[in-house]
Amino acid sequence: MEPLIKTIVEKATKKGGYYSIDYREGDEYQKITNDISLLCNQKSTDEYVGISNLDESVVRIYDADKESRGWIYWIAYNDATDRLSDYSTGLEDFINIKEVYEKWEDSYYRL
């Protein structure tokens, strides 16, 4: 099963959007890109890719014109339990984030 953060961000990039990663408010970690491979660990051989290298991060989502559409506050501590902690309401309009994460969670619990 794909990581939740990948599922969410990929929905934005499939609409022509982009994302960036901040470590702390204003501390840029990943410049604006639409390259999903830079987002997080996605294969068993990956180590410390993107947000998987950070305990807390803010993933900013942009539309095709690179205008901000919202943010996701992500927590990924050492217990291997990544969490969507909070998100801005602008993502409801852009990618229907609540529906995306609820569908992902339903699939996860059915494993």
Legacy VTK file of the C-alpha trace (Angstrom):
# vtk DataFile Version 3.0
C-alpha trace
ASCII
DATASET POLYDATA
POINTS 111 float
0.000 0.000 0.000
1.310 3.435 -0.887
2.094 5.909 1.900
-0.783 8.246 2.733
1.264 11.366 2.036
2.105 10.046 -1.435
-1.571 9.359 -2.132
-2.512 12.892 -1.107
0.273 14.750 -2.923
-0.028 12.600 -6.032
-3.656 13.681 -6.362
-2.437 17.294 -6.552
0.357 16.531 -9.039
-2.050 14.619 -11.275
-4.064 17.848 -11.476
-0.921 19.604 -12.691
0.040 20.764 -9.211
3.274 20.889 -7.268
4.486 20.566 -3.701
7.323 21.739 -1.466
8.515 20.648 1.971
9.436 22.879 4.909
11.188 21.474 7.966
9.983 24.258 10.206
7.956 27.296 9.303
10.044 29.022 6.683
12.934 26.514 6.621
12.806 25.088 3.115
13.749 21.416 2.795
12.517 20.585 -0.725
11.971 23.258 -3.364
8.746 23.322 -5.370
8.557 20.227 -7.555
6.118 17.720 -9.000
8.588 14.807 -8.665
6.824 12.371 -6.322
10.006 10.297 -5.861
11.448 13.118 -3.694
8.478 13.172 -1.299
9.088 10.216 1.040
10.334 6.642 1.356
8.339 4.581 -1.129
10.332 1.369 -1.525
11.860 -0.924 1.070
15.324 0.164 -0.101
14.627 3.883 0.380
16.252 5.570 3.350
15.470 9.058 4.583
13.853 10.417 1.423
11.971 13.715 1.786
9.672 13.849 4.802
10.863 10.414 5.906
14.024 12.227 7.014
12.087 14.694 9.203
10.189 14.323 12.475
7.808 17.149 11.613
7.233 18.894 8.318
4.888 21.116 6.382
4.064 19.963 2.863
2.827 22.893 0.822
0.541 22.200 -2.133
0.437 24.432 -5.221
-1.744 24.491 -8.323
-0.472 24.375 -11.919
0.411 28.098 -11.745
2.470 27.452 -8.590
-0.020 29.404 -6.522
-0.433 28.077 -2.982
-3.559 25.992 -2.436
-2.817 24.879 1.114
-0.565 22.932 3.447
-0.329 19.644 5.320
1.307 19.356 8.734
2.952 15.918 8.838
4.452 14.068 11.809
6.824 11.125 11.270
8.560 10.148 14.491
10.741 7.079 14.960
7.922 4.653 15.725
7.247 4.320 11.961
3.750 5.690 12.396
3.369 8.656 10.083
0.474 10.966 10.761
-1.501 13.619 8.979
-1.711 16.021 11.889
-3.478 18.989 10.326
-4.206 20.596 6.956
-5.565 23.830 5.565
-9.144 24.011 4.353
-8.004 25.143 0.888
-7.106 21.524 0.168
-10.760 20.513 0.447
-11.562 22.554 -2.648
-8.422 21.596 -4.566
-8.105 17.838 -3.961
-10.928 16.924 -1.553
-8.324 15.879 1.010
-10.795 14.550 3.581
-12.210 12.063 1.110
-8.699 11.047 0.018
-7.431 10.277 3.524
-10.670 8.595 4.646
-10.588 6.281 1.611
-6.904 5.513 2.305
-7.612 4.751 5.976
-10.503 2.436 5.065
-8.209 0.506 2.728
-5.461 0.393 5.369
-7.745 -1.055 8.042
-8.974 -3.731 5.631
-5.453 -5.127 5.189
LINES 1 112
111 0 1 2 3 4 5 6 7 8 9 10 11 12 13 14 15 16 17 18 19 20 21 22 23 24 25 26 27 28 29 30 31 32 33 34 35 36 37 38 39 40 41 42 43 44 45 46 47 48 49 50 51 52 53 54 55 56 57 58 59 60 61 62 63 64 65 66 67 68 69 70 71 72 73 74 75 76 77 78 79 80 81 82 83 84 85 86 87 88 89 90 91 92 93 94 95 96 97 98 99 100 101 102 103 104 105 106 107 108 109 110
